[in-house]
C-alpha cells in the first residue's frame, strides 16, 4: 500500500484509475524504484480487508459491525487517511465500489458523477 493515503486529493474514478497506474518512484514519497504500471487501484476486497485479520469482506450498504467486525480507520505507518470514501477498481456497470474510511461502509457510486472520493494505490499483487 502507498504509505500516504492522500497523495492525490479527491478525484473521479475515471481520473483515479490511470493516476494509480502512473505512480512511480519519486512521487508521493516513494523511494522503491517502482515504475509506471507497478501500482493500481485496489479491489473492493483489498480495501475492506486492510485492517481485518484475516481479511474479511461484506456486502455493499452494510456496515462491518453488522458482521461482527470492528472497523478502525487505518493509522501508522499509513498517513493522511481521510474519513471519506476511497475508490476501488471493482466496477459494476457505470458505478464503482468505495469504502468509507470513517465507518467501513461499502457503497457503489457513479464513476464520473463525483470527484469527492480519494484513491489509495496498492503495488502489484499486494
TAKA-V868709 format. One record per residue. N is the residue number from 1. RES is the residue in three letters. SS is DSSP state (hx for helix, st for strand, lp for the rest). PHI is phi in whole degrees, -180 to 180 (none if undefined). OMEGA is omega in radians with two decimals (none if undefined). Layout:
n:res:ss:phi:omega
N:RES:SS:PHI:OMEGA
N:RES:SS:PHI:OMEGA
This chain:
n:res:ss:phi:omega
1:UNK:lp:none:3.03
2:UNK:lp:-66:-3.09
3:UNK:lp:-62:3.12
4:UNK:st:-92:-3.07
5:UNK:lp:-79:3.10
6:UNK:lp:-141:3.14
7:UNK:lp:-76:-3.00
8:UNK:lp:-106:-3.03
9:UNK:lp:78:-3.08
10:UNK:lp:-83:-3.11
11:UNK:st:-166:3.06
12:UNK:lp:-78:3.10
13:UNK:hx:-62:3.14
14:UNK:hx:-65:3.05
15:UNK:hx:-84:-3.07
16:UNK:hx:-67:-3.09
17:UNK:hx:-57:-3.14
18:UNK:hx:-73:3.13
19:UNK:hx:-61:3.14
20:UNK:hx:-63:-3.10
21:UNK:hx:-76:3.10
22:UNK:hx:-86:-3.13
23:UNK:lp:-61:3.13
24:UNK:lp:-156:3.13
25:UNK:lp:-47:3.14
26:UNK:lp:94:3.10
27:UNK:lp:-104:3.04
28:UNK:lp:54:3.12
29:UNK:lp:81:-3.11
30:UNK:lp:-74:3.02
31:UNK:lp:-134:-2.99
32:UNK:lp:-108:-3.11
33:UNK:lp:64:3.13
34:UNK:lp:-71:3.14
35:UNK:lp:-123:3.07
36:UNK:lp:-53:-3.12
37:UNK:lp:97:3.11
38:UNK:lp:-79:-3.08
39:UNK:st:-111:-3.13
40:UNK:st:-156:2.98
41:UNK:st:-75:3.12
42:UNK:lp:-74:3.01
43:UNK:lp:-74:3.12
44:UNK:hx:-63:3.12
45:UNK:hx:-65:3.10
46:UNK:hx:-66:3.12
47:UNK:hx:-64:3.14
48:UNK:hx:-65:-3.01
49:UNK:hx:-88:-3.04
50:UNK:hx:-59:-3.13
51:UNK:hx:-121:3.10
52:UNK:lp:-110:-3.11
53:UNK:lp:-133:-0.04
54:UNK:lp:-71:3.12
55:UNK:lp:-55:-3.13
56:UNK:lp:-124:3.08
57:UNK:lp:-126:3.12
58:UNK:lp:-143:-3.06
59:UNK:lp:-78:-3.12
60:UNK:lp:-69:-3.07
61:UNK:lp:67:3.07
62:UNK:lp:-119:3.08
63:UNK:lp:-88:3.12
64:UNK:hx:-55:-3.12
65:UNK:hx:-62:3.08
66:UNK:hx:-66:3.11
67:UNK:hx:-105:-3.11
68:UNK:lp:79:3.14
69:UNK:lp:-100:3.05
70:UNK:lp:-91:-3.12
71:UNK:lp:-91:3.08
72:UNK:lp:-129:3.10
73:UNK:lp:-59:-3.13
74:UNK:lp:-55:3.11
75:UNK:lp:-132:-3.06
76:UNK:lp:-49:0.21
77:UNK:lp:-86:3.09
78:UNK:lp:-75:3.12
79:UNK:st:-125:3.03
80:UNK:lp:63:3.07
81:UNK:lp:-80:3.10
82:UNK:lp:-79:3.03
83:UNK:lp:-86:-3.06
84:UNK:lp:-140:-3.11
85:UNK:st:-92:3.09
86:UNK:st:-120:3.13
87:UNK:st:-67:2.94
88:UNK:st:-113:3.06
89:UNK:st:-83:-3.09
90:UNK:st:-75:-3.08
91:UNK:st:-110:3.08
92:UNK:st:-131:-3.07
93:UNK:lp:54:-3.10
94:UNK:lp:-96:3.12
95:UNK:st:-120:3.04
96:UNK:st:-136:-3.10
97:UNK:st:-85:3.14
98:UNK:st:-128:2.99
99:UNK:st:-115:3.05
100:UNK:st:-84:-3.06
101:UNK:lp:-71:3.10
102:UNK:lp:-80:-3.07
103:UNK:lp:-141:3.12
104:UNK:lp:81:-3.11
105:UNK:lp:-68:3.11
106:UNK:st:-104:3.09
107:UNK:st:-141:3.09
108:UNK:st:-105:3.14
109:UNK:st:-130:3.11
110:UNK:st:-62:-3.01
111:UNK:lp:-55:-3.05
112:UNK:lp:-106:-3.02
113:UNK:lp:-79:-3.05
114:UNK:lp:-142:3.04
115:UNK:lp:-117:-3.08
116:UNK:lp:-91:-3.09
117:UNK:st:-116:-3.01
118:UNK:st:-111:3.04
119:UNK:lp:-124:-3.12
120:UNK:lp:-135:-3.04
121:UNK:st:-66:3.02
122:UNK:st:-123:-3.09
123:UNK:st:-91:3.02
124:UNK:lp:48:-3.09
125:UNK:lp:-94:-3.12
126:UNK:lp:-68:none
